[in-house]
Amino acid sequence: MTQRFSFDLKSTDGKARTGVINTPRGEVRTPAFMPVGTAATVKAMMPESVRATGADILLGNTYHLMLRPTAERIDRLGGLHKFMNWDRPILTDSGGFQVMSLAGLRKLTEKGVTFKSHVDGSKHELTPERSMEIQRLLGSDIVMCFDECPALPADRDRIADSMRLSMRWAARSREAFGDRPGHALFGIMQGGLEQDLRKESAEALKQVGFEGYAVGGLAVGEGQEAMFSCLDYAPDFLPQDKPRYLMGVGKPDDIVGAVARGIDMMDCVLPSRSGRTGQVFTRYGVVNIKNARHADDPRPLDENCTCPACSSYSRAYLHHVFRSNEMISGMLLTWHNLHYFQEIMQGMRDAISQGTFAEWQSQFHALREQGDIEPL
């Protein structure tokens, strides 16, 4: 078993890349989509079911886990992998984004952020040092630097100040992370939609040196066009020989567009959250299972899909259990969505290896534009 963290770039096709991240807990094939297990569970899924969809790595949430059940408790119980019964790699975010978006009455200083818990109103402080400590207690394989992420749109001065604060915090995160063989620390590039600030941020991170790099501060309300135009240059500022992670993305066409621009890793709550609200992603676009047109339809969601929802159940059944608020609805639709997202990743990995990524992409978009099958 390898005891170090490394990244092997296997093939490129245009800017799209495929490779393998090696960790002591197993390989992560890139481009990789990481299902989000916010509170030590991918909602409505068993860990072995998540693995069966093709996921190599999960994401855990520092902010939620530090509040409940606490990182100290998880550590006493043997670490996050054992706690949640997932023996493969786990990436934990730093808590920064959730503090900015969820916590009440927060106060930001050079030292860090003090905030009130959204769970019980208790007061907490999160600093780069504390974030590194929590993620060490959780035992995650890939640790993210503590950063601040301003919501877009924001004015240039606010974005610049925030980015420079995040870069100072990145250096402190690296210092606090220390020497942990087999574990990796990723730096997070900030700078909004400003090309020169993105470059400045990347240079600052490269000077510190990280095992991987994230493009942060996107998918926060700027829209796909603005996100893609930023991704046209931002990944190019980062080292070629390290994994690049786009945080919090996204919809299927966001994922494909990001990979086309040089991104290796992504995560999003979308497939699981949508599954619980009756929104299904298929190769022919989005299906809303709650719609009455499915009530008498004996056909599967997608006849080419091998997930349990498609291979064993009809649209009529899936419509019925959703309408009846039955638990199996969220379970089956989440499984389908995660399966479909992993199918996209496998399709891209194969196409990049074979040098046919452009053809794969045009077929992907053509099928989605086709739309769902006609109602009966």
Buried (B, 14 or more C-beta within 10 A) or exposed (E): EEEEBBBEBEBBBEBBBBBBBBBBBBBBBBBBBBBBBBBBBBBBBEBEBBBBBBBBBBBBBBBBBBBEBEBEEBBEEEBBBEBBEBEBBBBBBBBBBBBBEBBEEBEBEEEBBBBBBBEEEEEBEBBBBBBBBBBBBBBBBBBBBBBBBBEBEBEEEEBBEBBBBBBEBBBBBBEBBEEEEBBBBBBBBBBBBBBEBBBBBBEBBBEBEBBBBBBBBBBBEBEBEBBBBBBBEBBBBBBEEBBBBBBBBBBBBBBBBBBBBBBBBBBBBBBBBBBBEBBBBBBBBBBBBBEEBBEEBEEBBBEEBEBBBBEEBBBBBBBBBBBEEEEBBBBBBBBBBBBBBBBBBEBBBEBBBEEEBEEBBEBBBEEBEEEBBEEE
